[in-house]
Amino acid sequence: MGSFLAHWLVTALSLVVADWALTGVHVGSGLSLAVAAFVLGLVNALVRPLILILTLPLTVVTLGLFYLVINGLAFALAAALVPGFTVASFGSAVAGALIVSLVSWFIGWLTRRQPATMSR
């Protein structure tokens, strides 16, 4: 349960950064933010793997670049399902998904770092 809450909070923080950085991504309220983070997690866990399998040949042919499109579709789907979470265009969805991915990765990297030990 702690891992779920941590992932949810990291996703919510990443959505705040995407909202701040992009004019095409808007989260209307704290409740919308909480629901959007939850729905984005569900879409990424349930829908995105199915889309990845169905589009695997296209992803291979484009050397993985189509993966950005898939992430944008998942982000746009989450925005379509949550009132108060809007995405202006597909380009904004792709950019928002990229920002959420990068911020989530960075937070994960920061929290997994081991403190440096001093040797004698």
C-alpha atoms as an extended CHARMM CRD file, in Angstrom:
* protein
*
       120  EXT
         1         1  MET       CA              0.0000000000        0.0000000000        0.0000000000  PROA      1               0.0000000000
         2         2  GLY       CA              2.8830000000        2.3630000000        0.7490000000  PROA      2               0.0000000000
         3         3  SER       CA              4.3220000000        1.8180000000       -2.7220000000  PROA      3               0.0000000000
         4         4  PHE       CA              0.9480000000        2.6450000000       -4.2970000000  PROA      4               0.0000000000
         5         5  LEU       CA              0.6680000000        5.8820000000       -2.3200000000  PROA      5               0.0000000000
         6         6  ALA       CA              4.2450000000        6.8470000000       -3.1600000000  PROA      6               0.0000000000
         7         7  HSD       CA              3.6300000000        6.2260000000       -6.8610000000  PROA      7               0.0000000000
         8         8  TRP       CA              0.3710000000        8.1830000000       -6.7090000000  PROA      8               0.0000000000
         9         9  LEU       CA              2.0620000000       11.1610000000       -5.0340000000  PROA      9               0.0000000000
        10        10  VAL       CA              4.9470000000       11.1230000000       -7.5210000000  PROA      10              0.0000000000
        11        11  THR       CA              2.4740000000       11.0610000000      -10.4220000000  PROA      11              0.0000000000
        12        12  ALA       CA              0.5040000000       13.9330000000       -8.8740000000  PROA      12              0.0000000000
        13        13  LEU       CA              3.6720000000       15.9870000000       -8.4190000000  PROA      13              0.0000000000
        14        14  SER       CA              4.6690000000       15.2230000000      -12.0120000000  PROA      14              0.0000000000
        15        15  LEU       CA              1.2540000000       16.4130000000      -13.2070000000  PROA      15              0.0000000000
        16        16  VAL       CA              1.7360000000       19.6610000000      -11.2810000000  PROA      16              0.0000000000
        17        17  VAL       CA              5.0400000000       20.1830000000      -13.1040000000  PROA      17              0.0000000000
        18        18  ALA       CA              3.3840000000       19.4310000000      -16.4680000000  PROA      18              0.0000000000
        19        19  ASP       CA              0.5910000000       21.8940000000      -15.6450000000  PROA      19              0.0000000000
        20        20  TRP       CA              3.1540000000       24.5420000000      -14.7240000000  PROA      20              0.0000000000
        21        21  ALA       CA              5.4270000000       23.9340000000      -17.7320000000  PROA      21              0.0000000000
        22        22  LEU       CA              2.8640000000       23.5770000000      -20.5190000000  PROA      22              0.0000000000
        23        23  THR       CA              0.0660000000       25.9240000000      -21.4950000000  PROA      23              0.0000000000
        24        24  GLY       CA             -1.8110000000       23.0200000000      -23.1310000000  PROA      24              0.0000000000
        25        25  VAL       CA             -2.1040000000       20.9550000000      -19.9350000000  PROA      25              0.0000000000
        26        26  HSD       CA             -4.3620000000       22.1820000000      -17.1610000000  PROA      26              0.0000000000
        27        27  VAL       CA             -5.3980000000       20.6240000000      -13.8500000000  PROA      27              0.0000000000
        28        28  GLY       CA             -8.2830000000       22.5700000000      -12.3660000000  PROA      28              0.0000000000
        29        29  SER       CA             -8.2050000000       21.6990000000       -8.6580000000  PROA      29              0.0000000000
        30        30  GLY       CA             -6.6040000000       19.5360000000       -6.0270000000  PROA      30              0.0000000000
        31        31  LEU       CA             -9.3770000000       16.9710000000       -6.3490000000  PROA      31              0.0000000000
        32        32  SER       CA             -8.9110000000       16.8970000000      -10.1300000000  PROA      32              0.0000000000
        33        33  LEU       CA             -5.1790000000       16.4380000000       -9.5630000000  PROA      33              0.0000000000
        34        34  ALA       CA             -5.7160000000       13.5050000000       -7.1940000000  PROA      34              0.0000000000
        35        35  VAL       CA             -8.2030000000       11.8050000000       -9.5100000000  PROA      35              0.0000000000
        36        36  ALA       CA             -6.0460000000       12.5000000000      -12.5860000000  PROA      36              0.0000000000
        37        37  ALA       CA             -2.9940000000       10.9210000000      -10.9290000000  PROA      37              0.0000000000
        38        38  PHE       CA             -5.0690000000        7.8660000000      -10.0060000000  PROA      38              0.0000000000
        39        39  VAL       CA             -6.6540000000        7.5210000000      -13.4650000000  PROA      39              0.0000000000
        40        40  LEU       CA             -3.3130000000        8.0670000000      -15.2110000000  PROA      40              0.0000000000
        41        41  GLY       CA             -1.8650000000        5.2560000000      -13.0930000000  PROA      41              0.0000000000
        42        42  LEU       CA             -4.7760000000        2.9850000000      -14.0240000000  PROA      42              0.0000000000
        43        43  VAL       CA             -4.5130000000        3.8110000000      -17.7230000000  PROA      43              0.0000000000
        44        44  ASN       CA             -0.7580000000        3.1880000000      -17.6410000000  PROA      44              0.0000000000
        45        45  ALA       CA             -1.2490000000       -0.1160000000      -15.8200000000  PROA      45              0.0000000000
        46        46  LEU       CA             -4.2200000000       -1.4920000000      -17.7670000000  PROA      46              0.0000000000
        47        47  VAL       CA             -4.6580000000        0.1490000000      -21.1710000000  PROA      47              0.0000000000
        48        48  ARG       CA             -1.1340000000        1.1050000000      -22.2270000000  PROA      48              0.0000000000
        49        49  PRO       CA              0.2780000000       -2.4690000000      -22.1380000000  PROA      49              0.0000000000
        50        50  LEU       CA             -2.4970000000       -3.6180000000      -24.4750000000  PROA      50              0.0000000000
        51        51  ILE       CA             -1.8020000000       -0.7440000000      -26.8830000000  PROA      51              0.0000000000
        52        52  LEU       CA              1.9330000000       -1.5100000000      -26.7000000000  PROA      52              0.0000000000
        53        53  ILE       CA              1.3700000000       -5.1260000000      -27.7200000000  PROA      53              0.0000000000
        54        54  LEU       CA             -0.9700000000       -4.1840000000      -30.5650000000  PROA      54              0.0000000000
        55        55  THR       CA              1.4240000000       -1.5730000000      -31.9500000000  PROA      55              0.0000000000
        56        56  LEU       CA              4.6890000000       -3.4320000000      -31.3310000000  PROA      56              0.0000000000
        57        57  PRO       CA              5.5730000000       -3.8070000000      -35.0490000000  PROA      57              0.0000000000
        58        58  LEU       CA              5.0970000000       -0.0720000000      -35.5910000000  PROA      58              0.0000000000
        59        59  THR       CA              7.1650000000        0.7010000000      -32.5000000000  PROA      59              0.0000000000
        60        60  VAL       CA              9.9820000000       -1.5310000000      -33.7610000000  PROA      60              0.0000000000
        61        61  VAL       CA              9.8900000000       -0.0120000000      -37.2650000000  PROA      61              0.0000000000
        62        62  THR       CA             10.1010000000        3.5200000000      -35.8400000000  PROA      62              0.0000000000
        63        63  LEU       CA             12.9440000000        2.4790000000      -33.5230000000  PROA      63              0.0000000000
        64        64  GLY       CA             10.8190000000        3.1810000000      -30.4460000000  PROA      64              0.0000000000
        65        65  LEU       CA              9.6390000000        6.6720000000      -31.3870000000  PROA      65              0.0000000000
        66        66  PHE       CA              6.0480000000        5.4680000000      -31.6600000000  PROA      66              0.0000000000
        67        67  TYR       CA              6.2560000000        4.8220000000      -27.9130000000  PROA      67              0.0000000000
        68        68  LEU       CA              5.9390000000        8.6130000000      -27.4640000000  PROA      68              0.0000000000
        69        69  VAL       CA              2.6530000000        8.5050000000      -29.3800000000  PROA      69              0.0000000000
        70        70  ILE       CA              1.3940000000        5.6780000000      -27.1550000000  PROA      70              0.0000000000
        71        71  ASN       CA              2.2800000000        7.6420000000      -24.0200000000  PROA      71              0.0000000000
        72        72  GLY       CA              0.5050000000       10.6830000000      -25.4730000000  PROA      72              0.0000000000
        73        73  LEU       CA             -2.5930000000        8.5880000000      -26.1770000000  PROA      73              0.0000000000
        74        74  ALA       CA             -2.6220000000        7.2710000000      -22.6020000000  PROA      74              0.0000000000
        75        75  PHE       CA             -2.2080000000       10.8110000000      -21.2480000000  PROA      75              0.0000000000
        76        76  ALA       CA             -5.0190000000       12.1300000000      -23.4870000000  PROA      76              0.0000000000
        77        77  LEU       CA             -7.2770000000        9.2360000000      -22.4530000000  PROA      77              0.0000000000
        78        78  ALA       CA             -6.7320000000       10.0410000000      -18.7740000000  PROA      78              0.0000000000
        79        79  ALA       CA             -7.5210000000       13.7030000000      -19.4850000000  PROA      79              0.0000000000
        80        80  ALA       CA            -10.7070000000       12.7130000000      -21.3240000000  PROA      80              0.0000000000
        81        81  LEU       CA            -11.8630000000       10.6370000000      -18.3550000000  PROA      81              0.0000000000
        82        82  VAL       CA            -11.2050000000       13.1830000000      -15.5800000000  PROA      82              0.0000000000
        83        83  PRO       CA            -13.2550000000       16.3790000000      -15.2920000000  PROA      83              0.0000000000
        84        84  GLY       CA            -11.0010000000       19.3330000000      -14.5480000000  PROA      84              0.0000000000
        85        85  PHE       CA             -7.9630000000       17.7600000000      -16.2440000000  PROA      85              0.0000000000
        86        86  THR       CA             -7.6900000000       19.1000000000      -19.7780000000  PROA      86              0.0000000000
        87        87  VAL       CA             -5.2350000000       18.7190000000      -22.6270000000  PROA      87              0.0000000000
        88        88  ALA       CA             -5.4850000000       21.2230000000      -25.4840000000  PROA      88              0.0000000000
        89        89  SER       CA             -4.0240000000       19.0860000000      -28.2750000000  PROA      89              0.0000000000
        90        90  PHE       CA             -2.3420000000       15.8120000000      -29.0560000000  PROA      90              0.0000000000
        91        91  GLY       CA              1.0270000000       17.5880000000      -29.0690000000  PROA      91              0.0000000000
        92        92  SER       CA              0.3090000000       18.8320000000      -25.5540000000  PROA      92              0.0000000000
        93        93  ALA       CA             -0.6020000000       15.2770000000      -24.5360000000  PROA      93              0.0000000000
        94        94  VAL       CA              2.7000000000       13.9190000000      -25.8570000000  PROA      94              0.0000000000
        95        95  ALA       CA              4.6690000000       16.7270000000      -24.1970000000  PROA      95              0.0000000000
        96        96  GLY       CA              2.7200000000       16.2700000000      -20.9500000000  PROA      96              0.0000000000
        97        97  ALA       CA              3.3650000000       12.5230000000      -20.9610000000  PROA      97              0.0000000000
        98        98  LEU       CA              7.0520000000       13.1700000000      -21.5970000000  PROA      98              0.0000000000
        99        99  ILE       CA              7.2690000000       15.6480000000      -18.7110000000  PROA      99              0.0000000000
       100       100  VAL       CA              5.3880000000       13.3200000000      -16.3500000000  PROA      100             0.0000000000
       101       101  SER       CA              7.7160000000       10.4590000000      -17.3140000000  PROA      101             0.0000000000
       102       102  LEU       CA             10.8720000000       12.5090000000      -16.8700000000  PROA      102             0.0000000000
       103       103  VAL       CA              9.8190000000       14.0640000000      -13.5500000000  PROA      103             0.0000000000
       104       104  SER       CA              8.6920000000       10.6720000000      -12.2110000000  PROA      104             0.0000000000
       105       105  TRP       CA             11.9900000000        9.1230000000      -13.2680000000  PROA      105             0.0000000000
       106       106  PHE       CA             13.9600000000       11.9600000000      -11.6600000000  PROA      106             0.0000000000
       107       107  ILE       CA             12.0590000000       11.7050000000       -8.3610000000  PROA      107             0.0000000000
       108       108  GLY       CA             12.5780000000        7.9480000000       -8.3810000000  PROA      108             0.0000000000
       109       109  TRP       CA             16.2810000000        8.4430000000       -9.0330000000  PROA      109             0.0000000000
       110       110  LEU       CA             16.5500000000       10.9400000000       -6.1810000000  PROA      110             0.0000000000
       111       111  THR       CA             14.7810000000        8.6900000000       -3.7090000000  PROA      111             0.0000000000
       112       112  ARG       CA             16.8230000000        5.6030000000       -4.5960000000  PROA      112             0.0000000000
       113       113  ARG       CA             20.2250000000        7.2640000000       -4.2610000000  PROA      113             0.0000000000
       114       114  GLN       CA             22.3730000000        5.8430000000       -1.5230000000  PROA      114             0.0000000000
       115       115  PRO       CA             24.0990000000        8.3620000000        0.7160000000  PROA      115             0.0000000000
       116       116  ALA       CA             27.8280000000        8.5800000000        0.2080000000  PROA      116             0.0000000000
       117       117  THR       CA             29.8240000000        6.9010000000        2.9310000000  PROA      117             0.0000000000
       118       118  MET       CA             33.0430000000        8.3270000000        4.1870000000  PROA      118             0.0000000000
       119       119  SER       CA             35.9860000000        5.9960000000        4.3370000000  PROA      119             0.0000000000
       120       120  ARG       CA             38.6450000000        6.3060000000        6.9710000000  PROA      120             0.0000000000
